[in-house]
Amino acid sequence: MRLQTHATATAIALLLTVMQATAQNADTLKAAAEKAVLTNPEVTARFNAYRAAVDSVDVARAAYRPRLDLSASVGRDSDRITTRSPESQSMSRNGAALSLTQLLWDGLGTVREIERTSHEKLTRYFELLDVTEQTALEAVRATYDVQRMRRLVQLAEDSYVQHKYATLQIQSRFKAGVGRGVDLEQANARLALAESNLGTEVANLHDVTARYERIVGEAPPKQLPPMATLNQALPAGAEEAMTAALRRNAAVSASIESLRAARAAAQAREAAYQPRLEARVRSGAGKNFDGIQDQRRDSAAEIVLNWNLYNGGADQARVRQQVNLMNQAADLRDKTCRDTRQTSAIAFNDTRKLREQLEYLDRNTLAIEKARDAYRQQFDIGQRSLLDLLNAENELYTAKRAYANAEFDLGIAYARTHAAMNQLSTQLGIARVDAAATEATGWSAGDDAPGRCPVITAEAPSTDRAELDARAARIAANVAPAPAPVPPRKP
């Protein structure tokens, strides 16, 4: 079993050749994806399914070749015939014979069976490409998630340190008699929340690390380089991204080949309506050969035609069954196309949305950090309350956390977009090289392209910022200014 697993991994290694890459952070993603593709059980299972499909084509082609059978027998026959004297007769017999059978015509059943297995082989091949692409995507996602959670743990640790520092300050003031007990309670409460946040982030880091180990097969490196973004070779617009995904996505190609295999199977079922013609040659020798007394040798050459005229309606039922399966394959093809269309549209829209969000989140983080620093200075001289300072610390932690999540979500969105277009492995520096790829060269959907899956660009709802600013200005103009405070009268 261990040798078989090693052989499978070696075969998949021959399927992939790693190209040179320059950036260290891109190398990290590439190494994780390559390791996952070579060792992930789901990929090896698909590869073994592909190899089985290759063998099934050879099984179907064997019907073109002659069949040679060797038979041998030894026994004793006992007959009782009343018109013969004596009535009972017994004899011993033995013999051996060779039979050669060559199929001449079977209603194109063999031709259709070869077509079916050939399409199934391409189906398994495209499924292998799809699971390779998806496994590479999951490896990239797992790497990003480990990097994300390590950064979030660091932010939670910084937040805890700041809350602990504030608590120690308030505790020192309280012991010196210049602080209030309520401030100390507030500081302890916020410190407990910071500890809880830190514990949550550490637990999340453990979970994504376990997920990385499941997908890649090994623990993530102790030190990961800065985040890499796969923002190269992206389409210019959503329609272009969707068109490329529907044309190149391996899952869509597999569903089309599955439909073609079902059509060939339906045509193969119709062969049962036609006769079967075979050429047979048989020669044997022995004692009392074939139960005929004193016969030593027997040879025969014949053409045999067999035509089933009635089979209880089973042949018609099989044809109807296969036609329904063909219709089901067409439905699954269109569903796969729609799923791919949705995946590519959402992934590409996420790349644009998150790039825009990162600009706003960056401005938000910088502004809050400046406000927090000002609050701390004002708190030190007694112009700000402790609650103001702690609120500013929490707001800064939330802003940094939101920015980190958006940054890694953008990296994953880039990877999802490439995977939808079946080019993530290429972007990572992994190129596929195998014999079946030459068979798929020039492959096209042709007339079997999805019929209920048009390229529809979903318009993302947008807002008019100028109109919103005008609304805010109108509200501000209609609000009366607050009256100035009246100074107290002197007695």
C-alpha positions as CSV (number, residue, x, y, z in Angstrom):
1,M,0.0,0.0,0.0
2,R,2.9,2.4,0.8
3,L,4.5,1.6,-2.5
4,Q,1.2,2.3,-4.4
5,T,0.8,5.7,-2.6
6,H,4.4,6.6,-3.5
7,A,3.9,5.6,-7.1
8,T,0.8,7.7,-7.3
9,A,2.6,10.7,-5.8
10,T,5.4,10.2,-8.3
11,A,3.0,10.0,-11.2
12,I,1.4,13.3,-10.1
13,A,4.8,14.8,-9.8
14,L,5.4,14.0,-13.5
15,L,2.1,15.8,-14.2
16,L,3.4,19.1,-12.7
17,T,6.6,20.9,-13.4
18,V,7.5,23.9,-11.3
19,M,8.7,27.1,-13.1
20,Q,11.2,29.5,-11.7
21,A,9.8,32.4,-9.5
22,T,11.7,35.3,-8.1
23,A,9.8,36.7,-5.1
24,Q,10.1,34.9,-1.8
25,N,6.5,35.6,-0.8
26,A,5.2,34.1,-4.1
27,D,7.5,31.1,-3.5
28,T,5.7,30.5,-0.2
29,L,2.3,30.4,-1.9
30,K,3.8,28.2,-4.7
31,A,5.4,25.8,-2.3
32,A,2.2,25.4,-0.3
33,A,0.1,24.9,-3.4
34,E,2.6,22.4,-4.9
35,K,2.8,20.4,-1.7
36,A,-1.0,20.3,-1.5
37,V,-1.4,19.2,-5.1
38,L,1.2,16.4,-4.8
39,T,0.0,15.0,-1.5
40,N,-3.7,15.9,-1.0
41,P,-5.8,12.6,-1.0
42,E,-8.5,14.2,-3.1
43,V,-6.1,15.0,-5.9
44,T,-4.6,11.5,-5.8
45,A,-8.1,10.1,-5.9
46,R,-8.9,12.1,-9.0
47,F,-5.6,11.1,-10.6
48,N,-6.3,7.4,-10.0
49,A,-9.8,7.9,-11.5
50,Y,-8.2,9.4,-14.6
51,R,-5.8,6.4,-14.9
52,A,-8.8,4.0,-14.6
53,A,-10.6,5.9,-17.4
54,V,-7.5,5.5,-19.6
55,D,-7.6,1.8,-19.0
56,S,-11.4,1.7,-19.8
57,V,-10.7,3.0,-23.3
58,D,-8.3,0.0,-23.8
59,V,-11.0,-2.3,-22.6
60,A,-13.5,-0.9,-25.1
61,R,-11.0,-1.2,-28.0
62,A,-10.3,-4.8,-27.2
63,A,-13.6,-5.7,-28.9
64,Y,-11.9,-5.0,-32.3
65,R,-9.4,-7.8,-31.7
66,P,-10.1,-11.6,-31.9
67,R,-10.9,-13.7,-28.9
68,L,-9.1,-16.9,-28.4
69,D,-10.4,-19.5,-25.9
70,L,-8.9,-22.8,-24.8
71,S,-11.2,-25.5,-23.4
72,A,-10.4,-29.0,-22.1
73,S,-12.7,-31.6,-20.6
74,V,-12.6,-35.2,-19.4
75,G,-15.6,-37.3,-18.4
76,R,-17.8,-40.3,-18.9
77,D,-21.1,-40.4,-20.9
78,S,-23.9,-42.8,-20.3
79,D,-26.7,-43.1,-22.9
80,R,-30.0,-45.1,-22.9
81,I,-31.7,-45.5,-26.3
82,T,-34.7,-47.9,-26.5
83,T,-34.4,-48.5,-30.2
84,R,-30.9,-49.7,-30.0
85,S,-29.5,-52.9,-28.7
86,P,-28.1,-52.9,-26.2
87,E,-30.2,-50.0,-24.9
88,S,-27.5,-48.6,-22.5
89,Q,-24.1,-47.6,-23.6
90,S,-21.2,-45.9,-21.7
91,M,-18.0,-44.4,-22.8
92,S,-15.1,-42.3,-21.5
93,R,-14.1,-39.2,-23.3
94,N,-11.5,-36.4,-23.1
95,G,-10.3,-33.6,-25.3
96,A,-9.0,-30.1,-25.8
97,A,-10.1,-27.4,-28.2
98,L,-9.1,-23.9,-29.4
99,S,-11.8,-21.4,-30.4
100,L,-11.1,-18.2,-32.3
101,T,-13.9,-15.6,-32.5
102,Q,-13.8,-12.3,-34.4
103,L,-16.5,-9.7,-34.2
104,L,-17.6,-8.5,-37.6
105,W,-20.6,-6.3,-36.8
106,D,-22.5,-5.3,-33.7
107,G,-24.5,-2.3,-34.9
108,L,-21.7,0.2,-34.1
109,G,-22.0,-0.7,-30.4
110,T,-18.2,-1.0,-30.1
111,V,-17.6,2.3,-31.9
112,R,-20.0,4.1,-29.5
113,E,-18.5,2.4,-26.5
114,I,-15.0,3.6,-27.5
115,E,-16.5,7.1,-27.9
116,R,-18.1,6.9,-24.5
117,T,-15.0,5.8,-22.7
118,S,-12.9,8.4,-24.6
119,H,-15.2,11.2,-23.4
120,E,-15.2,9.8,-19.9
121,K,-11.4,9.8,-20.0
122,L,-11.5,13.5,-20.9
123,T,-14.1,14.1,-18.2
124,R,-11.8,12.5,-15.6
125,Y,-8.9,14.6,-17.0
126,F,-10.8,17.9,-16.7
127,E,-12.0,16.9,-13.2
128,L,-8.3,16.3,-12.3
129,L,-7.5,19.8,-13.5
130,D,-10.4,21.2,-11.6
131,V,-9.5,19.6,-8.3
132,T,-5.9,20.6,-8.8
133,E,-6.9,24.2,-9.3
134,Q,-9.3,24.1,-6.3
135,T,-6.7,22.5,-4.1
136,A,-4.2,25.1,-5.1
137,L,-6.8,27.7,-4.2
138,E,-7.4,26.1,-0.8
139,A,-3.7,26.0,-0.2
140,V,-3.4,29.7,-1.0
141,R,-6.4,30.5,1.2
142,A,-5.0,28.5,4.1
143,T,-1.7,30.3,3.8
144,Y,-3.4,33.7,3.8
145,D,-5.5,32.7,6.7
146,V,-2.5,31.7,8.8
147,Q,-0.8,35.0,8.0
148,R,-4.1,36.8,8.7
149,M,-4.6,35.2,12.1
150,R,-1.0,35.7,13.1
151,R,-1.4,39.4,12.4
152,L,-4.7,39.5,14.3
153,V,-3.0,37.8,17.3
154,Q,-0.3,40.4,17.2
155,L,-2.9,43.2,17.1
156,A,-4.8,41.6,20.0
157,E,-1.5,41.4,21.9
158,D,-0.8,45.1,21.3
159,S,-4.3,45.9,22.4
160,Y,-3.9,43.9,25.6
161,V,-0.6,45.7,26.3
162,Q,-2.2,49.1,25.9
163,H,-5.1,48.2,28.2
164,K,-2.7,46.7,30.7
165,Y,-0.6,49.8,30.6
166,A,-3.7,52.0,31.2
167,T,-4.9,49.7,34.1
168,L,-1.5,50.0,35.8
169,Q,-1.6,53.8,35.5
170,I,-5.0,54.0,37.0
171,Q,-4.1,51.5,39.7
172,S,-1.0,53.6,40.6
173,R,-3.1,56.8,40.7
174,F,-5.8,55.1,42.9
175,K,-3.2,53.9,45.4
176,A,-1.7,57.4,45.5
177,G,-5.2,58.8,46.3
178,V,-5.5,60.9,43.2
179,G,-7.6,58.4,41.2
180,R,-11.2,57.2,41.4
181,G,-12.3,53.7,42.1
182,V,-14.8,53.7,39.2
183,D,-11.9,54.4,36.8
184,L,-10.1,51.4,38.1
185,E,-13.2,49.2,37.6
186,Q,-13.6,50.5,34.1
187,A,-10.0,49.8,33.3
188,N,-10.2,46.2,34.7
189,A,-13.4,45.6,32.6
190,R,-11.7,46.7,29.4
191,L,-8.6,44.7,30.3
192,A,-10.7,41.6,30.7
193,L,-12.3,42.2,27.3
194,A,-8.9,42.6,25.7
195,E,-7.8,39.3,27.3
196,S,-10.9,37.6,25.9
197,N,-10.2,39.0,22.4
198,L,-6.6,37.7,22.6
199,G,-7.8,34.3,23.6
200,T,-10.3,34.2,20.7
201,E,-7.7,35.2,18.2
202,V,-5.2,32.6,19.5
203,A,-8.0,29.9,19.2
204,N,-8.7,31.0,15.6
205,L,-5.0,30.8,14.8
206,H,-5.0,27.2,16.1
207,D,-8.0,26.4,13.9
208,V,-6.5,27.8,10.6
209,T,-3.2,26.1,11.4
210,A,-5.0,22.8,11.6
211,R,-6.8,23.5,8.4
212,Y,-3.4,24.3,6.7
213,E,-2.0,21.0,7.9
214,R,-5.1,19.2,6.5
215,I,-4.8,20.8,3.0
216,V,-1.0,21.1,2.6
217,G,0.0,18.0,4.7
218,E,2.5,19.8,6.9
219,A,2.6,22.5,9.5
220,P,3.0,26.1,8.2
221,P,6.5,27.7,8.5
222,K,7.3,29.5,11.7
223,Q,8.1,32.6,9.8
224,L,6.1,33.6,6.8
225,P,7.2,36.5,4.5
226,P,4.9,39.5,3.9
227,M,1.7,38.8,2.1
228,A,1.9,38.2,-1.7
229,T,-0.9,39.4,-4.0
230,L,-1.7,37.7,-7.2
231,N,-2.9,40.8,-9.0
232,Q,-1.3,40.1,-12.4
233,A,-3.0,38.9,-15.6
234,L,-6.4,39.9,-14.4
235,P,-9.1,40.8,-17.0
236,A,-10.0,44.4,-17.4
237,G,-13.8,44.1,-16.8
238,A,-16.4,41.8,-15.3
239,E,-17.7,40.6,-18.6
240,E,-14.2,39.6,-19.8
241,A,-13.6,37.8,-16.5
242,M,-16.9,35.9,-16.9
243,T,-16.3,35.0,-20.5
244,A,-12.8,33.7,-19.7
245,A,-14.1,31.6,-16.8
246,L,-16.9,30.0,-18.9
247,R,-14.5,29.2,-21.7
248,R,-11.5,27.9,-19.6
249,N,-13.0,26.6,-16.4
250,A,-12.2,22.9,-16.0
251,A,-15.4,22.0,-14.2
252,V,-17.4,23.3,-17.2
253,S,-15.3,21.4,-19.6
254,A,-15.7,18.2,-17.6
255,S,-19.5,18.7,-17.6
256,I,-19.5,19.0,-21.4
257,E,-17.5,15.9,-21.8
258,S,-19.8,14.1,-19.4
259,L,-22.7,15.1,-21.6
260,R,-20.9,13.8,-24.7
261,A,-20.2,10.5,-22.9
262,A,-23.9,10.2,-22.0
263,R,-24.9,10.8,-25.6
264,A,-22.5,8.1,-26.9
265,A,-23.9,5.7,-24.3
266,A,-27.4,6.4,-25.6
267,Q,-26.3,5.7,-29.1
268,A,-24.5,2.5,-28.0
269,R,-27.8,1.2,-26.5
270,E,-29.4,1.4,-29.9
271,A,-27.0,-1.2,-31.2
272,A,-29.2,-3.9,-29.5
273,Y,-31.7,-3.3,-32.3
274,Q,-29.3,-4.7,-34.9
275,P,-27.9,-8.1,-35.5
276,R,-24.5,-9.3,-34.2
277,L,-22.2,-11.0,-36.7
278,E,-19.2,-13.1,-35.7
279,A,-16.6,-15.3,-37.5
280,R,-15.7,-18.4,-35.5
281,V,-13.0,-21.0,-36.0
282,R,-12.8,-24.1,-33.7
283,S,-10.5,-27.1,-33.7
284,G,-10.1,-29.8,-31.1
285,A,-8.8,-33.3,-30.5
286,G,-9.2,-36.1,-28.0
287,K,-10.7,-39.5,-27.3
288,N,-14.4,-39.8,-28.2
289,F,-14.2,-36.1,-28.8
290,D,-17.4,-34.1,-28.2
291,G,-19.0,-37.4,-26.9
292,I,-19.0,-39.0,-30.4
293,Q,-17.6,-42.5,-30.3
294,D,-14.2,-43.1,-31.9
295,Q,-14.0,-39.4,-33.0
296,R,-10.5,-38.1,-32.6
297,R,-10.5,-34.6,-34.2
298,D,-13.1,-32.0,-35.1
299,S,-12.6,-28.7,-36.8
300,A,-15.2,-26.0,-37.9
301,A,-15.3,-22.6,-39.4
302,E,-18.5,-20.6,-39.5
303,I,-20.1,-17.2,-39.7
304,V,-22.7,-16.8,-37.0
305,L,-25.5,-14.2,-37.0
306,N,-27.5,-13.6,-33.9
307,W,-30.4,-11.1,-34.0
308,N,-32.5,-10.7,-30.9
309,L,-36.1,-10.1,-32.0
310,Y,-37.7,-9.6,-28.6
311,N,-36.3,-9.0,-25.2
312,G,-39.3,-8.1,-23.1
313,G,-39.0,-4.4,-23.9
314,A,-35.7,-4.1,-22.0
315,D,-33.7,-2.6,-25.0
316,Q,-36.3,0.1,-25.5
317,A,-36.3,0.9,-21.8
318,R,-32.5,1.1,-21.7
319,V,-32.5,3.6,-24.6
320,R,-35.1,5.7,-22.8
321,Q,-33.1,5.5,-19.6
322,Q,-29.9,6.6,-21.3
323,V,-31.7,9.5,-23.0
324,N,-33.0,10.7,-19.6
325,L,-29.4,10.4,-18.3
326,M,-28.2,12.4,-21.2
327,N,-30.8,15.1,-20.4
328,Q,-29.6,15.0,-16.8
329,A,-26.0,15.5,-17.9
330,A,-27.2,18.6,-20.0
331,D,-28.9,20.0,-16.9
332,L,-25.8,19.4,-14.8
333,R,-23.7,21.1,-17.4
334,D,-25.8,24.2,-17.3
335,K,-25.8,24.2,-13.5
336,T,-22.0,23.9,-13.4
337,C,-21.8,26.8,-15.9
338,R,-24.2,29.0,-13.8
339,D,-22.2,28.2,-10.6
340,T,-19.0,29.1,-12.4
341,R,-20.5,32.3,-13.7
342,Q,-21.6,33.3,-10.1
343,T,-18.2,32.4,-8.6
344,S,-16.2,34.4,-11.2
345,A,-18.6,37.4,-11.0
346,I,-18.4,37.6,-7.2
347,A,-14.7,37.0,-7.0
348,F,-13.9,39.7,-9.6
349,N,-16.3,42.2,-8.0
350,D,-14.7,41.5,-4.6
351,T,-11.3,42.5,-6.1
352,R,-12.7,45.9,-7.1
353,K,-14.7,46.4,-3.9
354,L,-11.9,45.5,-1.5
355,R,-9.4,47.7,-3.3
356,E,-11.7,50.6,-2.7
357,Q,-12.5,49.6,0.9
358,L,-8.8,49.4,1.7
359,E,-8.3,53.1,0.8
360,Y,-11.1,54.1,3.2
361,L,-10.0,51.7,5.9
362,D,-6.4,53.0,5.7
363,R,-7.6,56.6,6.1
364,N,-9.9,55.5,8.9
365,T,-7.0,53.8,10.8
366,L,-4.7,56.7,10.4
367,A,-7.3,59.2,11.7
368,I,-8.2,57.0,14.7
369,E,-4.6,56.5,15.6
370,K,-4.0,60.2,15.6
371,A,-7.1,60.7,17.7
372,R,-6.0,58.0,20.2
373,D,-2.5,59.7,20.6
374,A,-4.2,63.0,21.2
375,Y,-6.6,61.5,23.7
376,R,-3.7,59.9,25.6
377,Q,-1.9,63.2,25.9
378,Q,-5.0,64.9,27.0
379,F,-5.7,62.1,29.5
380,D,-2.2,62.5,31.0
381,I,-2.9,66.1,31.8
382,G,-6.5,65.5,33.0
383,Q,-8.4,66.9,30.0
384,R,-9.8,63.5,28.9
385,S,-11.6,60.8,30.9
386,L,-10.4,57.3,31.1
387,L,-13.5,56.1,29.2
388,D,-12.6,58.3,26.3
389,L,-9.1,56.9,26.2
390,L,-10.3,53.2,26.4
391,N,-12.9,53.8,23.7
392,A,-10.2,55.2,21.5
393,E,-8.0,52.2,22.1
394,N,-10.8,49.8,21.2
395,E,-11.8,51.8,18.1
396,L,-8.2,51.7,16.9
397,Y,-8.0,47.9,17.5
398,T,-11.2,47.4,15.5
399,A,-10.0,49.6,12.7
400,K,-6.7,47.8,12.4
401,R,-8.4,44.5,12.5
402,A,-10.9,45.5,9.8
403,Y,-8.0,46.7,7.6
404,A,-6.1,43.4,8.1
405,N,-9.1,41.3,7.2
406,A,-9.8,43.4,4.1
407,E,-6.2,43.1,3.0
408,F,-6.2,39.3,3.2
409,D,-9.7,39.1,1.7
410,L,-8.4,41.0,-1.3
411,G,-5.6,38.5,-1.7
412,I,-8.0,35.6,-1.6
413,A,-10.3,37.4,-4.1
414,Y,-7.4,37.6,-6.6
415,A,-6.8,33.9,-6.1
416,R,-10.5,33.1,-6.5
417,T,-10.6,35.0,-9.7
418,H,-7.6,33.2,-11.2
419,A,-9.0,29.8,-10.1
420,A,-12.4,30.6,-11.8
421,M,-10.5,31.2,-15.0
422,N,-8.4,28.0,-14.5
423,Q,-5.1,30.0,-14.4
424,L,-4.2,30.0,-10.7
425,S,-1.6,27.3,-11.0
426,T,0.0,29.2,-13.9
427,Q,0.1,32.4,-11.8
428,L,1.8,30.5,-8.9
429,G,4.5,29.2,-11.3
430,I,3.1,25.6,-11.7
431,A,2.6,24.4,-15.2
432,R,0.9,21.1,-16.2
433,V,2.8,18.7,-18.5
434,D,1.3,15.3,-19.3
435,A,0.3,13.1,-22.2
436,A,-3.4,13.8,-21.9
437,A,-2.8,17.5,-22.2
438,T,-1.9,16.9,-25.9
439,E,-5.2,15.1,-26.4
440,A,-7.0,18.1,-24.9
441,T,-5.1,20.5,-27.2
442,G,-7.6,22.3,-29.5
443,W,-10.5,21.1,-27.3
444,S,-13.7,23.2,-27.7
445,A,-17.2,23.0,-26.5
446,G,-18.6,23.4,-30.0
447,D,-22.3,22.8,-30.2
448,D,-22.3,21.3,-26.7
449,A,-21.7,24.7,-25.0
450,P,-24.1,25.4,-22.1
451,G,-27.4,26.5,-23.5
452,R,-29.0,28.1,-20.4
453,C,-25.9,30.1,-19.2
454,P,-25.5,33.3,-21.0
455,V,-22.8,35.8,-20.1
456,I,-24.7,38.2,-17.9
457,T,-22.8,40.9,-16.1
458,A,-24.5,41.7,-12.8
459,E,-24.5,45.4,-12.2
460,A,-23.3,46.1,-8.6
461,P,-25.5,48.7,-6.9
462,S,-23.7,52.0,-6.7
463,T,-24.3,55.2,-4.7
464,D,-23.9,58.8,-5.8
465,R,-21.5,60.3,-3.3
466,A,-22.1,63.8,-4.6
467,E,-25.9,63.4,-4.0
468,L,-25.2,62.0,-0.5
469,D,-23.0,64.9,0.3
470,A,-25.7,67.3,-0.9
471,R,-28.2,65.7,1.4
472,A,-25.9,66.0,4.3
473,A,-25.4,69.7,3.5
474,R,-29.1,70.3,3.3
475,I,-29.6,68.7,6.7
476,A,-26.8,70.8,8.2
477,A,-28.3,74.0,6.8
478,N,-31.8,73.2,8.3
479,V,-30.4,72.5,11.8
480,A,-30.4,75.6,13.9
481,P,-27.1,76.2,15.7
482,A,-27.0,75.3,19.3
483,P,-27.4,78.4,21.6
484,A,-24.3,79.7,23.3
485,P,-24.2,78.8,27.0
486,V,-25.4,81.7,29.3
487,P,-22.8,82.6,31.9
488,P,-24.2,82.4,35.5
489,R,-25.1,85.7,37.1
490,K,-23.0,87.1,39.8
491,P,-24.8,87.4,43.1
